[in-house]
């Protein structure tokens, strides 16, 4: 495998393509670079009688740079300037017989259509009439909904982490995904008006800085500028122009700062320290102090003229040195448990041991895993021998006679169930320090991770002539950190080794005016980024596998570290990371490029502003992130319980609604080395893919001023996203109709249910890419996007607006790193085989030797259709339906009203419908038919499906790592469509997620915006909405961004339709900056002495307030329950309405009824479907209320040069320290809070990401 030295590695075609792409662009004429962030300035010229004034000369003057643009009013009196950079302008109008009229301070925001109507007075004594523009105006030229965040708000609003993307939440309808991961996870991880999270496009000076997130299907920001680098940005949410695409229905359009005719600059340092912060609520309760927190965010800016009125520069640098606090909680073994004494489990369950050593409460008893006999009614073994007094250290297991003569025959000695590797690992856990939370969450610690980041931007603006304007920018970022080791040992699950990132970005924009009515513009952008993460810190122990006693074959991937150990029931310190060992995804190496070229021709023809354009993008990615590079091992209570699944048979009859299945404990199972099978424990060998894909778009737009009051925006866009190719054609797809060459393409056996002989064809197999067929997807040619908007100026200060549009997001077939579906043969899983000869009862392995038959090696494409036979097949489906591009239809209707005091009020109805969305979890083809749902838990049919039957593949499939090489298999293995692929441990045939999900969103949005005047600027918006879908996350590979994978019934995916997991009905936001009216030049004490003004004057207060409802609950069954074979994990049954506990103890018991389980919620019977909806709103997650506040004191440092200013700033996030609690990671394998059947059900596990109050001090000097 080649090692990666940069995002583009070695001499290979991808590099040639990138070089050719850049060379082609650079050879284009200098007239070919555009500004996608630019806007228009237009207006109507009238005389005092109201008649229009045609053929008037109009000049647009940039008040800061001196740039001038010329136009002529048309027959209808309208003038129009197109492709104008954001800024502050003066409009000068001259016509024979009229006085020269100037309207100054016309503000043009990013991607805005500004208006300035002028009334020309008849010529008289005065030669010039000057008018100051109104600060706040209504939008009469388009129907775009969204929010502009200007330079003043960016500078003044509190930003504790100085993350610019946090300000996207100021826009109406923008909310977070959930409590798992903030916007900074991908840079785009926010929900906008019901759209999928991580689907927006971020434009920086007109060029995209997003690429595909390596898991595919979502976007990721390669570079996010410093707040000091950005002049303003706009969140464009609906009805935007056809020139924008590849983004779903949201675009974040940023414009960076530029130099002006005056030199300006600043130096600053933002400081955080432990002494000013509040403690985490759980830390405080446990008596854990705040760990040291230190953060310095410092930098400088400088800009000005190179040649006045022609050339300008702007430079900014930001450095961050931080040590960020994080709290970790976990369940750790007691001192007694480390040696094998688990007697406290009985006491914790409320029981006591009798004279034989059996606990009086079944849930508190451990059982000998070697005493099990498979029971088809329970779908697992039922054990007959209990461990007296739960003393594993004193108990001598007789083992199982089937293992006589094998490596797994137990020695006859006390403690023979203890796995030596597991015992060594337990000795390296920290000791409990938080016993009040119970044995499953009895340890807590806080710690800090040092971070180091640098970035800078440099921008040049050049006016070559009145016809030609060019702007270029280069940005760079690099960082590294060293994560906190919470265990203080080399099995630490919280951190790992060093993490390094870098990004290099440039963009060039140019506009060339052939005439006042014909303009050619274009944008060239290129972004390169990369990241390298080491999951293990080798300085802690250079040979960890040997130190723990693991076999050395676990180092096959070449990575150093400790396997990932997950222990059910017990909270994991690094959740969702393991309880011990390295993050299974922690070894990471990735590099990616994005190139973009946009060309647009604008023509003004009478009342029409016509645009015709092309956009092309190139995405490239090199990547490796092996899942479980050292092994991934899961343990839960079923390894030491009476029954491994829910109870139906007599000895397990009470288990169905027990807090857990009958007895057992995850930590005890771990100590005995009894891990989960069924694909939950495995090893992966993965290759390093190098993929690329191209995207093309053609668009046309007509902004038609139909009358003086009515503007129509008519657009049409057509996108084509070509599927990815891989450098060495290491891709595959699954052909469901191909005849398998295995056993002559057919197989004979007795039907497990009827007993009738059956001979059936063997269909299906993996087909590999070749030099003539390089892609494993079919191109979607149907992405046509009509756009329509209107704005009708009902009266002078009121506009009615609305629109409809179709928008397409990013295709799942774009450049990908992990290539989650379609890389079979080149990466290889080896699943553990947990039972002897697949009898599903007798333990056959232990943690100390998890793969006794060795690891399966990737065969490449050499096996053809026989590849992965006996294991799990993997591949995309090459059909048009399988690669539909996610579509959003958006419509809106609203009014906008200009009010006194520079306030604009708007009320909008927003509707969105998502179609062809990825359905997370809907990617398995080897499923039983819907008839199994009618069998019932105790039926003969279900019993037959779960019983072991003669394996017709025995002797045909001979690989010992395959369960299909055993004499018997479960009956249901033979009932699936493709029985030659292992369903039990490998899931059968897995494809890319189906593009069948749908969503609908309706909202009322009320917004009031006051542009700065009289010392005050504010944004207020209220959103009342409802979002419904049948899958709320793009893929089960990206659940770390929020939500979870849920598909209980794969035959009826429409049953998943419910409230979106991110649905928040009511959200109120209020942000402002206010200069207190005291001091020189202010309303009060305006003439005070300068000395006194140093104390009293120059104060500003700023804030961001938000209050919102919680999200719906997503209930699961602990460990996934006992689902119908091949079906998804169970959800609970619900028999009543849930109620929230509002008492003082609600953190420890979220639900009002202490017997919510089983009075209202029950674990369903095995092999049945639960009836709880995917998301329910009887009770929602806790109300969200936060206030981020800042106070700024400004000093004038020079009485002569008032432009030299110093600011002292005090900023606080969650200023009133309102506790914000999280219900944790949803899903059956997430936190236990909402997992029915878990001992910690209803117990709040942690704080939300915002956390307690954090305070920041800053000093800033500007000139």
N, C-alpha and C positions, 0 to 999 in steps of 0.2 A: 504493500500500500504506500502510495506517495505521501510524503509529509507536506503539509501546507505551510508555505512561507509567506503567502499573501492571499488576498481573496482570489486572485487569478494566478494559477499555479502552472508552471512549466510551459513548454511550447506546444500548444494544442489549439484546435480550431476555435474554441471559445475566445481565446485571446486575440486571434486574428479577426474574428467577427467584431469584437469591441474596437480594435484599432481601426478597422475599416469603417465602422459606424462613425467614429470621431473624425477620421480623416475626411470622410464625405462631407460632414457638416462644416469642417473648417475650410473646405474648398468652395463652399457656397459663397455668393456675394455677400458683402458686409451689410447688405440691406435685409438680411434674413434672420433677424433675431427679435423675439416679441416679448410683450409684457402681459402675462395672464392675470396679473394683479391690478392692472390699470383700469381706469373707468372713463366715464364721459362727463362732459359739462355741456349743458344745453339750456336754452331759454327762448322766450318769445320777446321780441322788441315791439313795443307799441308807442304811439304818440299819446298826448294827453286826452284825446277823444276816445282812445281805445282801439284805433285802427292800427293794423300791423305796419311795420316799417321794413320793407324788403331792401335788398342790396346794400345793407349797411355793413361797414367794415368793423369786424369784431376781433379784438386781441385778447388773448388769455396770457396773463403774466404770472409766473411762479414768484411769489413774494419773497422766497428765501434763496432761490438759486438764480433768479433773473431770466430764466428761460421764457421765450415768447412763442406763442402759437397763433396762427392767423386763420380766420374763417370769414365767410360772408353770409348774411342772413338771406334766407330763401324767400320765395314769393309769399309764403304764409307767415313771414316774419321770424321764423325759427332759425337759430344758429346751433351748430353742433360741433363739438370737439371730441374726437375719439382717441382711444389709446393714450390717455393722459395719466402720468404717474400720480399716485396719491400725494396730496400736499395742500397748501393753502394758496389760493389764487386771487387775482384781481381780474375782473372782466371789464374791458374798455370797449365802448360802442361809439362809432362815429358815422354820421350820415349827413349829406348836404341839407342845410336848413335847420339842423338840430344841434343843440349843444352837445359837446363831448361828455359822455356819461360813464362814470367808473363805479363799479360795485366791488368793494374790497372784502377781504377775509372770507372768500367763498371756500368752504372746507370740502375737499374731495377725499372720501375714505376709500379704503381698499375695495376694488371691484364694485364701485358704486356708480350710479347714474345721478349726478348732482344737477340741480336746476338753479338758474338765476335769471328770472325775468326782469327786464329793465324797461322803464318808461322814459323815453327821450323827450326832453323839453325843447320847445321851439327856440331857435337861436336868439340870443339877447345879449345883454351886457356881460353876463357871466359866461366864460368860455368853457368851464368844466363843472359838472355836477357830480359830487362824490356821495356815495351811499355806502353805508356799512351793512354787509350781509347779515341776515338773521342767523343766529347760531344754530337754531334747530329748525329743520324743514322736513316736510313730509316727502315720501318717495312717490313721485308721480310718473316715473318712467319705467317701472318694473314692478313685479309682484314677488320678488325674492323675500323669503323669510329667513331670519337668522339674527345675528348679533355682532355689532362692531365693538371691539375693545380697543380704545385709543391709547395713545402714549401716556396721557396723564394717569389713567387707571392702571396701566401696566407698571408705571413708576411708583404710584402711591399705595396701591392696595397691598395688604399684608400677604406675603408669600414665604412661609417658613422654610420650605425646601427650595425656594427660588426656582420652581418648576413652572415654566410658562404655560404648559398645557393644563395646569390646574385651573387656569382662568377660562378654559372652554366651558366650565360648568356655570359660568355666568349667563350663558345663553338659555333661553326657555326650552324646556323639553330635553335638556341634557342631564343625564343622571349617571351614576356609577353602576357597574355591572352587579356587584354584590360586595360583601365584606372580605373577599379573598385577595383582591388585587386591584390597585388603583390604576389611574390613567397612565402612570409611568411604566406599567408592565410592558406595554407595547408602544406607548406614545399615542395610541389611538383607542385605548380601552375605555371608551365611554359609550353610552347608549344615547342616540339622538333621535327623538321623536319615534321611538319604537323600533329603530333600525338595530341590526345586530351590532354588538360591540366589536371593536377592532376591525371596522370596515371602512373608516373614513380615509380620505386622501389628505395629506398635508402638503401644501404648496408653500415654498419659500422663495419669494421674488419670482413667482410664476412657475417654478420648476419643482417637481415632486421630490420629496426627501423620504418617501416611503418605499418599502419593498415588501415582498411576501415574507411573512413570518415563516421560519423554516418548517413548521409543521404543516403549512399549507392552508389556504382558505381564508386567512385573515391577514391584515396588513400590520406592518411594524415600522416605526419611525427610526430611520438610520441615524438621524441627527435632529436635535432640538436646540434652537439657539438660546442664548442667555436672554433674560428679560431686558438687559441693557442694550441688546442688539436690535430689538424689534420696535419699529415705529408704531405699528398697529396690526391687528389681525381681525378677520371676520369669519365667524362660523356660518357658512352658507348651508341652509337646511332644506330648502325646497324651492322649486320654480326658478332655479338658476339656469344660466345660458347654456346652449348646446356645446359650447367650447369646453365645458367641464365634464369629466367622466371617469371611468374606472374607479368609482368611489362609493357605490351604493348611492345614497341620497344625502351625503354630508361631505363638505369640503372645509378644511381649515386653511384659510388663505392669508398668509403672512407677508408683510413687506418689511424689510430691514431698514435701518436708519441710514441716512445719507448725509454727506457734508453739505454745507450751505456757504453763502458768501461771507459768513463770519466764522471764526474759529470757535469751536465749542468742545468741551471735554469734561471728564469727571474722573475721580478716583473714589473708591468705596471699599468698605469692609463690613460685612454682616457677620455678627458673632453670636453663637449660642454656647451656653455653659450650663452645667448641671445645676448650679445654684439657683437658676431662675425657673427651672422646670418643675412641674408637679409629678408626683409618683403615679405609676400605673395602679388602678384600683385593686387588682389582685395582688400585686406586690405589696401594697400598703396593708392589705388584710393579712398577708403572710409574714409581715415584718421584714420584707426584703427592701433594702434601701435603693434609691436611684443609682444606677451605675454611672460612672464618669461619662459625660457627654461633652464633646467639644466639636465645634463646627466653625470654620472660617470660610466665608465666601467673599472673595476679594477680587478686585479687578480695576480696569480703567477703560475709558473711551476717549477718542480724540478724532475730530473731523473738521473739515474746513475746505477752503478753495485751493485748488492747484493753480488755476487761472480763473479769475472771477467771471461769473456768468457763463462759463464754458466747462470747466473741469473741476471735479470735487472728489474728495476721498473721505472715508470713515473707517475707523479701526476700533475694535473692542476686544478686550481680553478678559476672561474670567477664570479664576482658579478656586478650587474647593478642596479644603483639607478638613475631613470630618471623622468623627468617631461616633457612629449612630447607635442609639440604644434600641434594644429589642428584648422582649420578655419571652422566656421559654418555660413551658410547663410540661410535665411528663409523669407517667407512672413508672416507678423504679422498684426493683425487688428489695424486700427487707433483708436484713442481715441473715435471718433464718432461711429465707427462700434461696439465698445464694448457695447454701449448702444442700438444699433439697427438702427443707422443712416448710411445708405449705399449710400447716395446721390452722393458721390464722384465717384461711379462706372460709372455713366452717363458721368461725365466730363472726366474720364480716357478713355472712349470709343469714345470721340470726339463729344458728344452730349450735349443737353440741354433739360430741362423739359418744356413742354408746360403748359398751364393754368390748365389742368386736372391733371398734375403731371406725365405725361408719357414722357419717354425719347425719344428724336428724333432718337436715334440709338438703334435698337432692342437689340444689345448685351449689352447695358448698363442698361437694365430694369429688375427688379425683379418681379416675379409673385407669386400669392397666390397658394401654393401647394394643398389647399383643393378645388380649383375651377376646377380641372381637370376632363376630361371625356376621357376614353380610346379610342384611334383611331388606328385601326388595320393597317391602311396604314403607320402610323408612328412607330408602335411597342411600343407605350407608350401613356401617357396622353397628351392632349392638354388643356392648362389652359385658362380660359376666363377672370379672374380678375387680373389686375396688381396692384402692391403696389404703391400708389402715392408717387412720389418723393423718392422712395426706403426707406421710413421711416417706417421700421418694428416696431419701438418703438411707432409710432403714429397710425398705421393702426389697425383697428378692423376687423378681418376676420369673416365672417358669418359661417365659418366651412362648414360641409357637412351634409345634413339631414340623410344620412345613419348612421352617428355616434351618432345619438340621443339616449341617454340612455346608451352609452358605456363609458368606462374610458377615451376615447379619444374625447369626446364631448368638444368643446372649450368653455371657459367662454367668456361672452360678455363684453370685455374690451379692450381698446387700448393696443397694444403690446401682444395680446393673442397668437401670433405665436412664441414668444420667449420661448425657452426651458430653464428652470432655471439652469439645470446642464451645458448646453453649455455656458450660460452667465457667470457662475462662472469660467469656464475654460478660457474663453476669457479674463477675468479680470487678469488672472495669466500669460498671454503672456507678454514678454518684449515689450517696445515701439520701434517703427521704428527708425532706425538711418542711413538708407542708401536709402533715398527716390529717389535718382537719378536712381535707378534700377527699379523703378515702383512699383506698389502696390503688385506685386506677389513675389518680392524678395527684400524687403525694409529693411532688418535687417541683420547685420553681426557682428560676434564676433569671437575672437580667445581665446583659452584657453588650458590649459595643464592638463594632467592626470598623477599623480605620479605612477611610476611602481617600483617594487622591485623584483629582480630575482637573484637566486643563482644556480650554477651548478658546478659539479666537475667530473673528471674522474680519475681512477687509473688503471694502466695496469701493469701486470707482465708477463715477458717472461722468460721461463725456458727451457734450453737444458738439458734433462735428460741424453742423450747419443748421439752418432753420428747418431743413428737411430730415436730418438724421440725428437720432438720439440713441446712445448706447450705454448700457449699464452692465458691469461685471462684478461678481463676488466670489471669493474663495473662503471656505470655512474649514476648520480642522479641530478635532477633539481626540484626546487620549486619556486613559484612566487606568487605575488598578486598585484593588483592595485585598485585604487579608481578613477573612471571616473570623468571627468570634468562636472559640472552642468552648462550648457550654459544658461538656462533660470533663474537660481537662485531661482527657485521655485520647488515645489514637482511634478509639471506636466512636468518636464524637459524631452525632448525626446532624448537628446544627450548621456547621460551616463547611470546612474543607480547605482546599488550597487557594492559591491566588486567582484573581479574576482580572483579566485585562481586556480593554476595548479600545477601538479607534474608529474614526470616521474622517473622511475627506470629501468635501463637497464643493462643486463650483457651478455657477450658472452665468449665462450671458444672455442679455435681452437687448433687442434692437428694434427700433421703429423707423421706417423710412416713408416720407410723404412724397408721393409722385405729384400730387396736387392737393388742394384743400379738401377734395372729396374722395381721394384714393390713397389708401395707406396700407403698407405691407409691414407686418410685425411677425416676430418669431421668438421662440425661447429655446435655448440649448441648456440642458442640465445634465450633470453627471455626479453620482453619489457612490462612494465606496466605503464600506464599513466592515468591521470584523470584531470577533470576540473569542477569547480563549479562557476557559475555566478549567481548573484542576480540582477534582473532587476530593483529593487527599493531600494532606500536608506531610510529605515524606520525612521532614525533620522530626516528626513525632515518633516515628518508628520506620526505619527504611525497609523492613521485611515483615509487614503486618500479617500476611497469610501464614508464614512460617511461625510467627510468634503466637498465633492463635491455634495452630495445628490444622489449618485447612489444607486440603490437597493442592499441590502447586498447579494443577491444570486449570484452576480458577484464574490464573494469570495469563491465559491464552491470548487475550486481547492486547496484552502489552501494557495494561494500566496497573498502577500500584494502588493498594488501598484495602478496604474491608467490605465484604458483601453487604448489601442492603438487607437489614433485618426488620420486618414488620411484625408487631405483636398485637393481636386483636384485643379489644377492650381497653388496653392501656394507652393513655394519651402519649403521643410522640412529641418529643421536644422540638423537633424541626418540622412539625406538621405543615404540609402534607409529606414531609420527608420521613425517613424510617425512624424506628425506635432506637436503632443502633446501626452503625456503619455509614457508608457513604451514600449520599443522594444518588439514586440509580440513574438519574439524568445529569449528574454533576460533572462528568467529563465531556467537555464541549469545545468544539473548534469550528468556527464558522466565518466565512467571508462572503460578501455579496456586493454586487454592483447594480446600479440602475442608471440607464442612459435614456434621455428624453429629448425629442425634437418636436416642437410645435410651430407650425407656420400658418398665418392667418392673413387674408386679404380683406380689408374693410372698404366698402364703397358707400358713400352718401348719395342717394338718388332721391331728390325731392324729400318727402316725409319718411323715406325708408333709410335705415342704417343697416346695410347688408354685410354679413360676414360669411366667408367661406374659408375652411381650414382643414388641416391635417395634423394629427398627432401620432407619433410613434414612440414606443417605449421598448427598451431591451432590459430584461432582468436576468441576472446571472447569480449563481450561488454554489459555493463549495461548503461542505458541511460534514461533520460527524458528531453524533451524540448517541452513543450506544446506550440502549436501555439495559441496565444490569450488566455492565462490562465485567463485573466480578461475581455476579449472581444476585438474584432477587428472590428472597425467601419469606413467605408469609406463614404466620402461626396464629391460631386462635384456639378457643376453648375446645373445639371439636376433636383436637388431637388427644385430649385426656378426659373426654366426657363419656357418659353412659351411652348416649346416642349422638352420632355425628350430625344428624339432621333433625328437623322437627319431628315430634312423636306422633305415630299412629298406632303402632303395635303396643301390646299391653305394658311392657316395661318402660315405654316412652310416652305413654298416653297423656301424661300431665305436662309434656314439654311444649306443646304448641303455643300456649299463652304464658309460659314461664318467662321471667326476665331474661333468661338465657336458655339454650337447650340444656338437657339434663346434666348439670355439673360441668366439670372441667374448668380450665383456666388457661389463657393464652401464654402466660409466663411459664406455667408448668409444662405446657406442651413444648415450649421453646427449650426448656432445660432438658427435656427428653428427646429433643431433635425431631419431633413429629410435626412436619410442616404440611401445609395445604398442597394438594395437587390441583387437578382440573384447570391447568394453565395459570395458576396463581403463583407458582414458584418455577423459576426458569433461569436460563443463561442465554445471552444473545451475543452472537458474533456479527458485527456489522461492517459494511464497507463504507467508503467515503465518496458519496455521490457528487457529481459536478453537473448541475443542470442549468438550462437557460430556456427562456421563451420570449417571443416577440408579441407586442400588442400594437394594433393599428386602429385609428379612428378617423372618420371623415365627418365633418359637420357643416351645417349651414344655419344661419340665424338672421332673422329679419325683425328688427325693432322698429315698428311702424307707428309713427305719430299720426294716427288716423284722423283725429281732430285735435283742437287745442286742449280738450279735456280727456281724450281717450288715447291711451298707448297700448298697442298689442305687441307682445313678445312671442314670435313664432320661430320655433327651432326644430331641427331634425339632426340626429346624431346616429352614426352607425359604427359599432365597435366590433372588432375581431380580435380575439385572444387565441393565439396559436398555442397548442399544447406543448409542454416542455419536452425537450430532448436531453439525453444524458451523454456525457462526453464519450463514453465507451459503450453506449447502447445497453447499459445495465438496467433494463426495465422489462416488465412483463405485464400481461393482462390475462384474465381468466376467460377462457372460451367454454361456455356452458354446453355447447352442442358438439364439441369435439369428442370423438370416440377414443377412450383411453386404451393404450396398448397393453395395459395390465391384464394378464390372464385372457388374452384374446378378446378383450373388450366386453366381457360379460362375467357375471358371478351368479352362483346358485346357492340357495340356503332355504331353510324353513322359516316361514313368516313367524316372528316372535309372538304375535297375538293369535293368529288363526292356526298356526302349525302347518299350513299348506306349503308345499314346495313352490319355490319361486326361482325363476331365472330372469335376470334383468340385465340390460346393457349397462356398462360402466361409461358414463359420460362425464365430460368436464376435465379440463387440464390447463396448465399454465403455458402460455405462448410467449416467446421472447422477442424483443425488438431486434431488428437487423439494420444493416446500413440502408436498406431500401424502405423499411417501415420502422422509423425511429421513435414514433410516439405511441403511447399506450392509451391515448384518449382520442376521441373524434372531435374535430373542431366544431364549435357552436357558431353557425353562420346566421343566427336569427336575432342578433342583439340590435334591433332597430328601436330608436328612442325618440318619439315625438315629444316636443315640449311646447306648452302653451301657457301664456300668462297675460293678464290684462290689468291695467291701472286706470281707473276713471276718477277724475278730479271732480267730485260731486259739487263741492263748493271750493272756494279759494283755499281753505285750511283743512279740507277733508278729502280723503281719497278712499275709494272702494277698490279692492284688489282681490285677485284670485288666480288660480291656475291649476294646471294638471301636467304631469310629466311622468315618463318612464325612465328609470335609471338602472343601470347594471353595475354590479359590484365586481369584485375580483374573482376570476375563475379558479376553481380548485385544481385545475391542470397547469397552473403557473409554476414558475421556478420554485423548487422545493428542496429542502435540505434532507429531512428525515425520510422523504419519499415513503410515507407511512403505508401506502398501498401501491404495489407495483414494483417491488424490488426483490421478489422471491428469487431464490437461487444465489443471491449475492449477500444477503444477510440471513442468518440462520438462528432460530430459537431451538434450544434443547430444553424440553419440559421435564420436570422431575417425574419419575414413576414411583408413586408412593406405596404401592402394594405389590406383593409377590404375585407374579404371573397375572397381574391385573385382576386379582380376586376381590379387590375393593374392601379388604378387611385387614389383611396381614401386613404390618409395616415392613417395608423392604429397603428403606434407606434411613439415614440419619444425617444431621447437619454436618457431621465430621466427614462424610463422603456422599455428597448429594447426587452425584452422577456416576454410579458404579460402572456403567457401560461406556463412560467417556462422553465427550461432547460431539455433537453432530457438526460436521464441517460443511460450509457452503459449497455446493457443486457447480455454481455458475449456471450456464444454460445447457450444459452437456446432457442432462437427462431429458430434456424436452418435456413432453406431456407426462412423463413419469416423475417429474420433479415434485418433491414434497408429498408424494404418495406415502401414506402411513403417518403423515404429520398434518399440519394445517396448511391449506393452500392460501395463496395471497395474490391478489391482482386486481387491477381495475377492470371495468366493463367497457369494451370499445363499442359504444352506441351513442347516438345523439342524445338520448334521454339521460344517460349517465353523466353527461358533461354540460348540462344546462347551466348557464351563467345566472347567479342569483339576481333576481329582478325585484325592483321596488316600484310600485305605482304610488305617486304622491299627489294629493290634491288639497287645495286650501281655499278659503274665502274669508275675507276680513275687512276691517275698516281701520284707517289711521287718521288721527285727528291732531292737528297742531293746537296746543294750548298756550295760554300765557306763561311767562317766566321760562321760555325756551324748553318747554316740555312737549314731548310727542307721546301720545297715547295710542295704543293699537289693541285691537281685539281680533283674534284669528281662530277659526276652526281649522284644524290640521287633521288630515286623514292619510293613512299609509296602508298599503297592502303588499305584503311580501309573498313572492311566489318563487318556486324552484330554489328554495333555501335548503342548505344541507341539514339533514336529519340525523343528529348525533345518535349513534347506537343502531341505526338502520343500515347495517353493513354486513350482515351475515346471511349467506345463502343456504347453508345446511341447517334448516330448521324443520321441525315436524309440522304437519298440517294442522289447521284449526280444529280438527276433530278431537285432538287430544284434550282440549279444554272441557269436553263433555264427559270424559272418562271418570273423573272424580278421584279423590286421593286414595280410596281404598278399593278401587275397581280391579277386576282381573286384568283389564287391558293395561292400566298404569303399572300394575305389578309386573306384567310381562315385559313392558318397556324397560323397567329398571332391573329386571333379572339378568343374570349372566346366561348367555346362550353360546352355542358353538360358533366359533369364528371362522367364516368361510375364507378369510384371508390368511389363516394360519398356514405357514409353509410357503405362501406366495409373497407376503411382505415379511422380510426376514431381519430387518434392522432392529436390534435389541432395544434401541431407544424408543421404538414405536410401540404404543399399546396395541396396535393392530397386528403385532407379531405374536401375541399371546394366544393360548388355546381358546379363550373365551372373551367375549365383549359384551357390554350392556346391549339389551335388545334394541334400544332406540338408535344405536349406531347404524343398524341395518335399515332403518326406516327413513333416513334422511336422503335427499336427492343425490348426494355424492358420497356414498359410504366408504370409498377408498381413502378418504381424508379423515383424520382423527378428529372427532367431535368432542370427545370426553375431556381431553387435556388441551387441545389446540383450537377448539372452536370451529373445526371444519373448514369451510371456505369463507374467507373474509375478503371483502371488497372495499372500495372507497365508499364513503357514506352516500346514500341516495339523495338526490336533489328533489325531494318530495315534500319538504316542510313548507308550511304557510304561516302567515301572521297577519294580524289586522290591528290597527292602532287608531284611536280617535282621541282628540284632545281639544280643549278650549284653552287658549293661551292669552292672558292679559299682560300687557307690557307697558310700562311708563319709563321713558328715557328723558333725562334732563342733561343736555350738553352744558359744558362748563360756562357759568355766568354767575356773577355776584358771589363768587367763591365756592359754588356748590355744583357738583356733578353727581348724578346717581343713575342706577339701573334697578328697576323693580320689575319682577315678573312672577306671575302665578300660573301654574299649569295644573289643570284638572284632566286626567287622562285615564285610559284603560288600554292595556296591551294584552293581546291573546295570541298564543301560538301553540304549535305542537312540538317544538324543540327550540330551546333558548340559547344554545351554544353551537358553534360551527362544527365541532368535532370532538370526539372523546380524547384526542391528543392535546386539546387546548382548554381543557376544563380548569387549568390553573388561572385562566383569565376571569373565571367566574362561572357559576352554575355547575351543572353536572350532567352526565349521560344517563338518560332514563328511557328505556323502551321495554315495558313489561311484556307486552304481547306483540311479537314481531309480525304476526299475521294481520294485525289490526292497528297499524300505527296511528290511525285517526283517533283512537281512544286516548292518545296522549294530549289531545287538545285541552288547554286550560289557560288560566292566567299565565302570562310570561313570568318566569322566575325573577325577572327584574322589574316587574310591574310595581309602580309607586303612584297611587291615585292622585295625591295632592302634594305639590311642591311649591313652596314660597321662598323666593330669593330676593335679597336686598343688598346691594353694594353701593358704596358712595365714597366720595372724597370731599371734604368740607374744610375750607379755610376759615378759621374762627375770625369774627369781625372785629378784632381788637388790634391796635397798633397803627403805625404810620401808614397813611393812605387808606385806612379802613373806616368802616362806619362809626366805630367808637374809638375815641382817643386817637383820632387820625393825625393830630399834630404833636403828639408826645415827643419828648426829647429822644434822641437816638439811643442814649444810654438806657433809658427806661424801656425803650422798644426792644432792646436786646433780651429783656426778660418777659415782657408781656406780649409783644407782637410776634408774628411769623409762625403761629401754631396751626397745624392741620390735623384733623382726625379722619380716619378712614376705616372702613369695615366691610366685611362680607358676612352676612347673616343667612342662615338657611334653616328651615324647619320643614320636615317632610314625613309622610307616612312611612311605615315599614314595608318590607316586601312580603309576599305570601310565603307560607311555610312549605317546605318540600320534605315530606316525611318518607322515611325508608325503613326497611327491616334490617336489623343488625346483621352484618355479614352477608346480606343479600337474601337471607331466608333460604327456603327450599323450593326453588322454582321448578316449573315444568321443564323437563329436559329440553335443551336448546333454546329456551325462552330467556328473557331478561330477568334481572333480580326482582324479587317480590316487593310489593308495597303493602302496607298494613290494611286491614279492614277497619272501617270507621262506622260506628253505630249511633253517633250523636254529634253535637256541636261542641267543638273545643272552646274552652274559656281561658283567658289570660289571668294569671295571678298578679294582682296589683298590691299585694302585701309587702312588708319589709323584707321578706325572704325570697322575693321573686327571682333573684339571681341564682339561688340554689334550687328553686322549683318554679319553672317558668309557667307551668299550667296550674290553673286554679284547683283542679281536682287532683289530690295526691295519688289517686288511683286511676288517673287517666288511662294508664295501662294496668289492667285490661278492661276497665269499665267502658271506655269509649274507643280506644284503639287496641286492636289485637293482632298478633302475628297470625297470618292466615295458615290454614292447614297446608301441609306439604303438597306440592304439585297442584296448587290452585292459584288463582289470581286474586290479589287484593283489590278492594274496590275504592281505595282512596285516590283522588285525582292527583295528577303530577304536582300541581301547586294549588293550595287551598288558602282561602283568605278569612276563615273563621277567626283565626288569630294571626297577626302579622309579626314580623320581627320588630324589635323595639323602635319607638319613635326616634327620628334623627333630628337633633337640634345642636347646632354649633354656631359659634360666633368667632370670627377671626378679626382682630382689631389692631389698629396701629395708631400711634401718635408721633407726629413729626414736628420738630422745632427747627425753623430756618433762621440762620444768621447771615447778615451781609458782612463780608469780611473786609470790604473796602468801601469807604464813603465816597470814593471817586468813581470806581468801576462797580456799579451795582450788580453787574452780571456775575461777580464772584461770590458764591454762596456756599455756606456749609449747613448740612442737615444732620441733626441727631434724631435717630429713629428708634422707637420702641414698638415691636410687633409681637403679637401673641396669637397662636393658633389655639382654638378652643379656649378662648380667653377666660371664660367662667368655669372651666374645668368640669363641664357637664359630662358625666361618664357615658361613653358610647360603647355599648356592648355588642358583641358579635355572637350569632348563633353558630358560628364555625363553618367549616367546609361541609357542604351538603353531600348527600349520597350515602349508600350503604357502607362504603369504605372510608368515609370522611369522619368528622368528629361525631361523637356519640349523641350529641344533644337532641337530634331529631330522629335517631335510629331506634325504632320500637323494638324492645327486647334487649336493649343495652342497659347495663346498670346505671349509666350516667344520663339516661334519657331525661330531658328537661333541665339539665344543669348547664348554665351559661359557661362556655369554656374559656373565653378570652375577650379582650377589648377589640373594638373595630380598628382598622388601620390608622385612623386619625389619632386615636389615643388620647392621653391626658394633655393638659395645657403645656405648650412649649413656647418659650419666649426667646425673642431674637433682638439684639441691639445692633445698631448700625451707625456708622459715620460715613457721610458722603460729602465730598467737596466738588462743586461744579463751577464752570466758567463759560 
